[in-house]
Amino acid sequence: MNDTAHNEALARECYTKASRGDRAGLEEILSPDFVIHVPEDYRGVDGLLDMVGTIRSGLPDLTVTVDDQFAGGDYVASRFTVRGTHDGDLFGVAPTGREVAITGITLSRCEDGKLAEEWELVDVAGLLQQIGALPEPAQA
């Protein structure tokens, strides 16, 4: 497998392993000084699992699908969709039982065959609208 294909596979594995809480799997693919910026920083396997745990507490059936991906050099760009059912407290909003789907984009940096750093943007406003915490946008 070439470096580009390996880096794309690492990024895909990270979504799968993180969404399942697979600590051992993440330890295999993340560098020891891994950091994800979302916009606050979460460091290492524990930080990533804490971040995902916050979402998983509100969406216990969380799944992540990588919709598009491309790589160049040490970087991988991924567009993804998170789906789940709002069956737990999420950002202070009591469970609604609503099914949600939100999109996001991650830029991953690989170093020495592992994920070293990620920058992630997620449609949090869309999530909050879907669970009723924000009003839907007005129609033009």
BELSUL-V762390 format. One record per residue. N is the residue number from 0. RES is the residue in one small letter. D_LAST is the distance of its C-alpha to the last C-alpha in whole Angstrom. Layout:
N:RES:D_LAST / N:RES:D_LAST
This chain:
0:m:49 / 1:n:48 / 2:d:47 / 3:t:43 / 4:a:44 / 5:h:45 / 6:n:42 / 7:e:40 / 8:a:42 / 9:l:42 / 10:a:38 / 11:r:38 / 12:e:41 / 13:c:39 / 14:y:36 / 15:t:38 / 16:k:41 / 17:a:39 / 18:s:37 / 19:r:40 / 20:g:42 / 21:d:44 / 22:r:46 / 23:a:49 / 24:g:47 / 25:l:45 / 26:e:48 / 27:e:49 / 28:i:46 / 29:l:45 / 30:s:47 / 31:p:49 / 32:d:47 / 33:f:43 / 34:v:40 / 35:i:37 / 36:h:34 / 37:v:31 / 38:p:31 / 39:e:34 / 40:d:37 / 41:y:39 / 42:r:42 / 43:g:44 / 44:v:44 / 45:d:44 / 46:g:41 / 47:l:39 / 48:l:40 / 49:d:39 / 50:m:36 / 51:v:35 / 52:g:37 / 53:t:34 / 54:i:32 / 55:r:34 / 56:s:35 / 57:g:32 / 58:l:31 / 59:p:35 / 60:d:34 / 61:l:33 / 62:t:33 / 63:v:32 / 64:t:31 / 65:v:31 / 66:d:29 / 67:d:30 / 68:q:33 / 69:f:35 / 70:a:38 / 71:g:40 / 72:g:43 / 73:d:42 / 74:y:39 / 75:v:36 / 76:a:33 / 77:s:31 / 78:r:28 / 79:f:28 / 80:t:26 / 81:v:28 / 82:r:28 / 83:g:29 / 84:t:29 / 85:h:29 / 86:d:32 / 87:g:33 / 88:d:32 / 89:l:30 / 90:f:29 / 91:g:30 / 92:v:28 / 93:a:30 / 94:p:30 / 95:t:28 / 96:g:29 / 97:r:26 / 98:e:26 / 99:v:24 / 100:a:23 / 101:i:22 / 102:t:23 / 103:g:25 / 104:i:27 / 105:t:31 / 106:l:33 / 107:s:37 / 108:r:40 / 109:c:43 / 110:e:46 / 111:d:50 / 112:g:48 / 113:k:46 / 114:l:43 / 115:a:43 / 116:e:40 / 117:e:36 / 118:w:33 / 119:e:30 / 120:l:26 / 121:v:24 / 122:d:21 / 123:v:22 / 124:a:19 / 125:g:18 / 126:l:21 / 127:l:21 / 128:q:17 / 129:q:19 / 130:i:22 / 131:g:21 / 132:a:21 / 133:l:18 / 134:p:15 / 135:e:12 / 136:p:9 / 137:a:6 / 138:q:4 / 139:a:0
